[in-house]
């Protein structure tokens, strides 16, 4: 009887913990999906491809413990090193495809398409 009560309590506890974890990760995903927001996490830009209208401002937010930069391969813009929770913004006035990478970690790449 006591073992059965313990099992039910343990299962409820685990179930609540899983639910809380799922909600917390869903909140992070929702943040990443904010319009014109790119999150830098796990040495990746997320989303890796973003489409915006001309005149839009895109914000990059570093959620890694390591610094990152936001660099356009054509040299149009280049952020300073972004520490954790730092942001960088750029207003895209002209239509085109903008290739982005991290100047510190060049394997990190993304694309912003401006319509």
C-alpha positions as CSV (number, residue, x, y, z in Angstrom):
1,X,0.0,0.0,0.0
2,X,2.7,2.4,1.0
3,X,4.7,1.5,-2.1
4,X,1.7,2.1,-4.4
5,X,1.1,5.5,-2.8
6,X,4.8,6.3,-3.3
7,X,4.6,5.2,-7.0
8,X,1.6,7.4,-7.7
9,X,3.2,10.4,-6.0
10,X,6.4,9.9,-7.9
11,X,4.6,9.5,-11.2
12,X,2.7,12.7,-10.6
13,X,5.9,14.5,-9.7
14,X,7.6,13.3,-12.8
15,X,4.6,14.2,-14.9
16,X,4.5,17.8,-13.6
17,X,8.3,18.1,-14.1
18,X,8.0,17.0,-17.7
19,X,5.1,19.4,-18.3
20,X,7.0,22.3,-16.8
21,X,10.0,21.5,-18.9
22,X,7.9,21.3,-22.0
23,X,6.3,24.6,-21.3
24,X,9.7,26.2,-20.6
25,X,11.1,24.9,-23.9
26,X,8.0,26.0,-25.7
27,X,8.5,29.5,-24.4
28,X,12.0,29.6,-25.7
29,X,10.7,28.4,-29.1
30,X,8.1,31.1,-29.1
31,X,10.7,33.7,-28.4
32,X,12.8,32.5,-31.4
33,X,9.7,32.7,-33.6
34,X,9.0,36.4,-32.8
35,X,8.8,38.4,-36.0
36,X,12.2,39.5,-37.2
37,X,14.1,37.9,-34.3
38,X,17.0,35.7,-34.7
39,X,18.3,33.8,-31.6
40,X,21.9,32.7,-31.4
41,X,22.1,29.5,-29.4
42,X,24.2,26.3,-29.5
43,X,26.5,28.0,-32.1
44,X,23.6,28.4,-34.5
45,X,21.4,31.2,-35.8
46,X,17.7,30.3,-35.4
47,X,16.0,30.6,-37.7
48,X,18.8,30.1,-40.3
49,X,16.7,31.6,-43.0
50,X,14.4,34.7,-42.4
51,X,12.3,36.6,-44.9
52,X,11.3,40.2,-44.1
53,X,9.8,43.2,-45.9
54,X,12.1,46.1,-47.0
55,X,12.3,48.6,-44.2
56,X,12.2,45.9,-41.5
57,X,14.6,45.8,-38.6
58,X,16.0,42.4,-37.6
59,X,17.2,41.7,-34.1
60,X,19.8,39.1,-33.2
61,X,20.0,38.0,-29.6
62,X,22.9,35.9,-28.3
63,X,21.7,33.2,-25.9
64,X,25.1,31.4,-25.8
65,X,27.6,31.7,-23.0
66,X,30.2,32.4,-25.8
67,X,30.5,35.7,-27.7
68,X,29.3,35.9,-31.3
69,X,29.1,38.5,-34.0
70,X,26.7,39.2,-36.8
71,X,28.5,39.9,-40.0
72,X,27.2,40.4,-43.6
73,X,29.5,38.8,-46.1
74,X,29.2,41.9,-48.4
75,X,30.5,44.1,-45.6
76,X,27.3,46.1,-45.2
77,X,27.2,45.6,-41.5
78,X,29.2,44.0,-38.7
79,X,28.2,43.9,-35.0
80,X,30.6,44.1,-32.1
81,X,31.1,40.9,-30.1
82,X,27.7,40.0,-28.5
83,X,28.0,38.5,-25.0
84,X,25.2,36.4,-23.6
85,X,21.8,38.3,-23.7
86,X,23.3,41.1,-25.9
87,X,21.4,42.1,-29.0
88,X,22.2,43.6,-32.3
89,X,19.8,45.3,-34.8
90,X,20.0,46.1,-38.4
91,X,17.4,47.8,-40.6
92,X,17.1,46.3,-44.1
93,X,16.1,49.0,-46.5
94,X,16.9,47.4,-49.8
95,X,15.5,44.1,-51.2
96,X,17.9,41.3,-51.7
97,X,19.5,38.2,-50.2
98,X,21.9,38.9,-47.3
99,X,24.3,36.2,-46.2
100,X,25.1,36.4,-42.6
101,X,27.8,34.6,-40.5
102,X,29.6,34.9,-37.1
103,X,33.0,36.5,-37.5
104,X,34.3,34.5,-34.5
105,X,32.8,31.2,-35.6
106,X,32.5,31.4,-39.5
107,X,30.8,28.0,-39.7
108,X,27.7,29.7,-38.2
109,X,25.7,30.9,-41.2
110,X,22.2,32.3,-42.0
111,X,20.4,34.2,-44.7
112,X,18.0,37.1,-44.6
113,X,15.9,37.6,-47.6
114,X,14.4,41.1,-48.0
115,X,11.4,41.6,-50.3
